[in-house]
Amino acid sequence: MELGPRPPGHGRRPPGEHRAGPLDDLRLALLGGDWIPVSLPDRARAKAPALRFVAMGGATESSIHSTLFEVTKTDPRWTSIPYGRPMANQRTYILDENLQPVPPGVPGELHLAGIGLAREYLGRAEQTAERFFTWSCGEVTDERLYRTGDVARFAPDGMIELLGRADFQVKLHGLRIELGEIEAVLRSHETVREAVVTAHPDGSGDKRLVAYVVAEAGRTVEAEPVAEHAARSLPRFMVPGTVLVLDELPLTPNGKVDRKALPAPPEDLGAPAESYAEPATATQRTVAEIFTAVLGTTRVGADSGFFAVGGNSLQAMRAVTRLNKHFGIRVNVRLLYSGSTVADIASVIDERLAAPAPTTNGATAP
């Protein structure tokens, strides 16, 4: 029996989950699709204790499925269900931009090979040449590959982890970011059912990461805890500066997330009006003005933290440079990374400005 996966952004529950009684006769579930919720195997087995739960991955161009993974036990550290290992007579390669194999843990594009591979797109020679090619590397000679467009990586044990689409890679400040990897981390939060991340232009000419999340059924999702969860799991440059909560993600007619239909983030990505605190001192106002200019937003309050209102690592260096130049003291960038608010930073600056200046022999000047 095959149970279809829940499409991104769709609120359907697994078949039979709404029933009061157990499903003792249900023995096997084969699920295919890009993303299977990590909670789904345990939810399914709560209704069907004897169920074997098998996740399958692949592409239509390779006989639909090329990999499989039987979920016998979920791992709380998972951000997604593993994509699995190749089936018999199927092969998988993860290659970089130069078509060289990547080591475990390094993202690359997933390529499929083996007996299930299609010959061509009928009557579409150009598209066939774009996606199918012959490849040789090391001991592999003249292997015919299909370029999936999916970003993945190998775990140390050879298990494949799907990260997202190569189409959704972005480059921010010289760093390549896999949006799918961020989305997987966001989905691992207990209140999040679905997540999508985009790179949105800001008023300063840079781009910032914006996350859109949908709550699990019966749960309430809040932006701040989700952002904190991402900050604990991802490098700073991959943490979305803005998290927007939606009732549902917009979908295309075929059930895929319609990224073009996602609502634009507010022009002011700073603190919301109800939590805005007006800077109370001249130093606070100067710090807030510098943050506002660097971030390209319209308002930064006394209780705003630099990264909480959408800042990134490059912008943090710009802000510190401006603070140092304006006040004539050295403000360490770690102060911004610590989560200090505008008021906190202004207080540190005021203390340093008030401190007696050291003399050349190490004593303090009168």
Order of alpha helices (4+ residues) and beta strands (2+ residues): beta-alpha-beta-beta-beta-beta-beta-alpha-beta-beta-beta-beta-beta-alpha-beta-beta-alpha-beta-alpha-alpha-alpha-alpha
